[in-house]
């Protein structure tokens, strides 16, 4: 009996603290213009695989992929190729090599 009273008291205390810790706060966040987001990972002797998407306001969820971008690959400031879009990614035919600096230039309509 004593154990039941302790449990009941503990449950009531937890419920009171849990209920009192919630508060709704409205925040007016500006909807900025979407910005390009570029994700890429490559290793030696592998082709480049690039994911291009854009940012979303914090009130939205999802992963908005951009499939109409122009993606250019440069090696040591020399143009190598335009990447082609395939299955959600921009892919190259060129394989990465050691001791080189690679750069991507990405343009998409409606983005700066």
N, C-alpha and C positions, 0 to 999 in steps of 0.2 A: 504493500500500500504506500509506504513511504517513497519507494522508487517511482511509482506512478505519479505522485505529486511532484517530484523533482523533474521528471520528464515533461510533464505538462507545463510546469513553470518555465523550463528551458525552451520549449516550443513557443510559448507565448512571448517570451523575451525576444527570441529570434524573429518572430513575425512582426513584433512592434518595431524593432530596429530595421528590418528589411522594408517595411512599409514606409517608414519615415525617411528613408534615404533616397527616395525617388522624387524628382522634381522636373517638370517639363520646362525647357528653356527654348524660346524661339530666337533664332539667330538669322539676321538678314545678311546673306552672303551674296556678293555680286556674281553674276554669270559672266565670267571673262570669255573672250574669244578662245575657241579651242586651239591648242598648240600641238604640233607634231611630236610624237613619241617614237623613238627608234630603239629597238632591242636587237642586239646581235651578239653572237658568240661564235668564234671560229678558232681553229687550231691549225697547226702546221700540216700541210698536205690535205687540207679539207677545203671544200668550196665555201663561199660566203653564203650565209642564210640570214636574211634580214626581215624583221617584223616591223611594219610601219602602222601606227595607229594614232589616235589623238586623245587628248585629255577630255574628261567629262566633269561637269559640276559635281560637287560632293553629294548632291541630292539624287544623282542618277547612278545606276550601276551598269556594267557591261564592259565589253572590250571592243570598241569600234575600229575595226581594221580598215585601212585605206588601201584600196586595190588599184588606184589609178595614179600612183606617184611615179615620178621619174627618179630612179636611183642610179647614181653614177659611182663607180669604184675607181679610186686612184691609188697608185703605188709610188711612193717617193715623189709625189706631186705630178706624176704622169698619168694621164687618163688610161684606164685599162679597158673598161667595158660598161655598158648599161645593163643592169640586172633585169631579169625577166620575172614576171609574177606567175607563181604556180602554187596552188593549194594553200593560200594564206600567207605565203612568204615570197620575198624577192630573192632570187637565187642567181649565183654567178656560175660561169663555166670555168673560171680561173681559180686555182688552188693557192692558198697562202703559203708563203715561204718564210724562213727565218731571216732576221736582221733587216727587215724592211718596215717602212712606215706606211700604213694604210689609212685611207680617208674615204668617207662617204659624203656625197653631196646629194641631198634629197629635196625635191620640189614637188608640191602638190597644190592643185588649184584650190584657192580659198584659204591658204595658210601662208604665213610670212616665213 
